[in-house]
Amino acid sequence: MLSTFIIALREGLEAALIVGILLAYLTKTHRFHLRKALWIGVTLAVTVSLALGAVLSFTSHELTPYSEEAFAGIMAVIAVALVTWMVFWMKRTARNMRNELENKVDQATGMGTLAMASTAFVAVAREGLETALFIYANFRTVKSSFAPSIGLVLGLATAIGLGFLIYRRTISFNVSKFLQITGVALIIVAAGVLAHGIGDLQEIGWLPGSTTLAWNIDSTLAPDSLLAGILAGSIGFATTTTWLQVGIWALYLASIMSSYLAPTKKVLFSTTHE
């Protein structure tokens, strides 16, 4: 539940901020006639993202056990790579995001409503597709659906609420700090998803070391227990873990986290109302 909440909150708020920036600029420049096109683009982006999640889930259930493990392992690696890239991309480009989006609106205005809808679609779909893929991989990690689903709904609802309040300037929100904290949390979750994906690929023989265990505490902590689920959903801990999983988890976490937390020369979001 915690991991899906973090994922949905982070990605959902990013999407909400993008929509808020676009809406605010349309209002500021008196282009009210383009609002409908913007919402069409947003709706299509959300629909495509939900469709991807449904396809991933359906495909996984229709495969043989061997193919399902292979599919899940590959998707986990892809999801982690995409999320890692997006975390660093947001850190690098967040400062100029408003200007870039406003420039795209200016360009779209001269090309008609279809261009405006496409601008909104691309901006939101980028967040939505990433979220769908990462959520699927995370669901595989925790091996549950009820609690993670609650976390997903709560995260999205919180993101939408915060996005609305920020747009209306009802609250003062330090987006830069939020992105940094949730970026750290996403990297921790991603490390666990990656380790789980490595385990899937080991189980089908694509990677070695499936029998070389770092620990096996199934007799002490049941894999389907509440505590095991919390640990799996937060830091990716599994009651049965190979040395390769531990090594990949530690290497990813140490290298990515140190790079992400390294000081940058430019300050992201100079104000608290971005």
Stockholm file with secondary structure:
# STOCKHOLM 1.0

chainA/1-274         MLSTFIIALREGLEAALIVGILLAYLTKTHRFHLRKALWIGVTLAVTVSLALGAVLSFTSHELTPYSEEAFAGIMAVIAVALVTWMVFWMKRTARNMRNELENKVDQATGMGTLAMASTAFVAVAREGLETALFIYANFRTVKSSFAPSIGLVLGLATAIGLGFLIYRRTISFNVSKFLQITGVALIIVAAGVLAHGIGDLQEIGWLPGSTTLAWNIDSTLAPDSLLAGILAGSIGFATTTTWLQVGIWALYLASIMSSYLAPTKKVLFSTTHE
#=GR chainA/1-274 SS CHHHHHHHHHHHHHHHHHHHHHHHHHHHTTCGGGHHHHHHHHHHHHHHHHHHHHHHHHHHHHSCHHHHHHHHHHHHHHHHHHHHHHHHHHHHHGGGHHHHHHHHHHHHHTTCHHHHHHHHHHHHHHHHHHHHHHHHHHHHHHTCSHHHHHHHHHHHHHHHHHHHHHHTTCSCCCHHHHHHHHHHHHHHHHHHHHHHHHHHHHHTTSSSCTTCEEEECTTTSCTTSHHHHHHHHHHCCCSEEEHHHHHHHHHHHHHHHHHHHSCCSSCSCSSSCC
#=GC SS_cons         CHHHHHHHHHHHHHHHHHHHHHHHHHHHTTCGGGHHHHHHHHHHHHHHHHHHHHHHHHHHHHSCHHHHHHHHHHHHHHHHHHHHHHHHHHHHHGGGHHHHHHHHHHHHHTTCHHHHHHHHHHHHHHHHHHHHHHHHHHHHHHTCSHHHHHHHHHHHHHHHHHHHHHHTTCSCCCHHHHHHHHHHHHHHHHHHHHHHHHHHHHHTTSSSCTTCEEEECTTTSCTTSHHHHHHHHHHCCCSEEEHHHHHHHHHHHHHHHHHHHSCCSSCSCSSSCC
//
